[in-house]
């Protein structure tokens, strides 16, 4: 089962306790306090990893940072607790439990986002020595780490996205891959958003692909349409629907209006007939994305429209 949203409770590691210790050396029996500080607790971090394409693996993952070690004599500071690193695919956002505020987002492999900071280590007894109190038997306990309830939301981090229904006629995916797709292949592409590498004029492009299907009520169902969140440009190929396109467009139009979009600039809908006049869609950044309809009478026309979007050309 593909999981793209997950609520996790994270907690930074507890800091180690400071040490109460006094120096005992040859010829120096009263050397004074020399207890070390406790080590800091480990942090809880999100780490981008390209080999991960969902959040399923985090369901049973420990989300607590390692505890810091206690300080020791001879001013030896305790070891810092191990960080808890949660690998997530690029495009993952971390939100507060109520989804009101964004704590950070991972957009590249290796990028890190702090979810919970580990607690500070306690101070050893040398910190409590004064002129009138030269042998303090007091040390500080380690502090607890931060605790938070976070909502992780994965949206595929793609510049260009292709969305189309799985139909026998006019699908672009087999033509872009230059091979026939069998039933097992289609099941693979329908199970979750997928990356597709397209070679155009010897230049490779990585495109996110989302498949839809026609439901029993005759409407177009695109379960992963919300993954448009990061896309800069998108092509929605309705040409395979043929005469069903005018019936399916109103519901799709309504879903587009409700979608949160981060950086979208344009959305092109391909159909064998003109479905609507160009209009603009508001994004989270306050800018407007252009939504237009391109008519295509053949599969070659659809390829040309998609390629122009892919390479930054003008769609007419």
Secondary structure as the mmCIF struct_conf table of DSSP 4:
data_model
#
loop_
_struct_conf.conf_type_id
_struct_conf.id
_struct_conf.beg_label_comp_id
_struct_conf.beg_label_asym_id
_struct_conf.beg_label_seq_id
_struct_conf.end_label_comp_id
_struct_conf.end_label_asym_id
_struct_conf.end_label_seq_id
STRN STRN1 UNK A 5 UNK A 11
HELX_LH_PP_P HELX_LH_PP_P1 UNK A 12 UNK A 18
STRN STRN2 UNK A 22 UNK A 22
STRN STRN3 UNK A 25 UNK A 25
TURN_TY1_P TURN_TY1_P1 UNK A 26 UNK A 27
STRN STRN4 UNK A 28 UNK A 28
TURN_TY1_P TURN_TY1_P2 UNK A 29 UNK A 30
STRN STRN5 UNK A 33 UNK A 33
HELX_LH_PP_P HELX_LH_PP_P2 UNK A 35 UNK A 43
STRN STRN6 UNK A 44 UNK A 48
TURN_TY1_P TURN_TY1_P3 UNK A 50 UNK A 51
BEND BEND1 UNK A 54 UNK A 55
HELX_RH_3T_P HELX_RH_3T_P1 UNK A 56 UNK A 58
TURN_TY1_P TURN_TY1_P4 UNK A 59 UNK A 60
STRN STRN7 UNK A 64 UNK A 64
HELX_LH_PP_P HELX_LH_PP_P3 UNK A 65 UNK A 71
STRN STRN8 UNK A 72 UNK A 72
TURN_TY1_P TURN_TY1_P5 UNK A 73 UNK A 75
STRN STRN9 UNK A 76 UNK A 76
HELX_LH_PP_P HELX_LH_PP_P4 UNK A 77 UNK A 83
STRN STRN10 UNK A 84 UNK A 88
TURN_TY1_P TURN_TY1_P6 UNK A 90 UNK A 91
STRN STRN11 UNK A 92 UNK A 96
TURN_TY1_P TURN_TY1_P7 UNK A 97 UNK A 98
BEND BEND2 UNK A 99 UNK A 99
BEND BEND3 UNK A 101 UNK A 101
STRN STRN12 UNK A 102 UNK A 106
BEND BEND4 UNK A 108 UNK A 108
TURN_TY1_P TURN_TY1_P8 UNK A 109 UNK A 110
STRN STRN13 UNK A 112 UNK A 116
HELX_LH_PP_P HELX_LH_PP_P5 UNK A 117 UNK A 124
HELX_RH_3T_P HELX_RH_3T_P2 UNK A 125 UNK A 128
STRN STRN14 UNK A 130 UNK A 130
TURN_TY1_P TURN_TY1_P9 UNK A 131 UNK A 132
STRN STRN15 UNK A 133 UNK A 133
BEND BEND5 UNK A 134 UNK A 135
HELX_LH_PP_P HELX_LH_PP_P6 UNK A 140 UNK A 146
STRN STRN16 UNK A 147 UNK A 154
BEND BEND6 UNK A 159 UNK A 159
STRN STRN17 UNK A 160 UNK A 165
BEND BEND7 UNK A 168 UNK A 170
HELX_RH_AL_P HELX_RH_AL_P1 UNK A 172 UNK A 177
TURN_TY1_P TURN_TY1_P10 UNK A 178 UNK A 178
BEND BEND8 UNK A 179 UNK A 179
HELX_RH_AL_P HELX_RH_AL_P2 UNK A 183 UNK A 191
BEND BEND9 UNK A 192 UNK A 192
STRN STRN18 UNK A 194 UNK A 200
TURN_TY1_P TURN_TY1_P11 UNK A 201 UNK A 202
STRN STRN19 UNK A 203 UNK A 214
TURN_TY1_P TURN_TY1_P12 UNK A 216 UNK A 217
BEND BEND10 UNK A 218 UNK A 218
STRN STRN20 UNK A 220 UNK A 221
TURN_TY1_P TURN_TY1_P13 UNK A 223 UNK A 224
HELX_RH_3T_P HELX_RH_3T_P3 UNK A 225 UNK A 230
BEND BEND11 UNK A 232 UNK A 232
STRN STRN21 UNK A 233 UNK A 237
HELX_RH_3T_P HELX_RH_3T_P4 UNK A 239 UNK A 244
HELX_RH_AL_P HELX_RH_AL_P3 UNK A 245 UNK A 258
BEND BEND12 UNK A 262 UNK A 263
STRN STRN22 UNK A 266 UNK A 271
BEND BEND13 UNK A 272 UNK A 273
STRN STRN23 UNK A 279 UNK A 282
TURN_TY1_P TURN_TY1_P14 UNK A 284 UNK A 285
BEND BEND14 UNK A 286 UNK A 286
STRN STRN24 UNK A 288 UNK A 295
BEND BEND15 UNK A 297 UNK A 298
HELX_RH_AL_P HELX_RH_AL_P4 UNK A 299 UNK A 311
TURN_TY1_P TURN_TY1_P15 UNK A 312 UNK A 312
#
